[in-house]
């Protein structure tokens, strides 16, 4: 077996190992749960005190601004 053939075989094995490693590490559903089945999360916070604070102009009763 020539050196070139050995290099080609090793290149194929290394490439296959890298592809398999990436698949196992970065597949989103590797824990058995497909993330596409989840409900989308809201980007806006659902905290009422935040909207009340904004509605009052951004100032609360404890602020010491005139």
ABEGO torsion letter per residue (X at the ends): XBAAAAAAAAAAAAAAAAAAAAAAAABAAAAGBBAAABBBBBABBABAAAAAAAAAGGBBAABABX
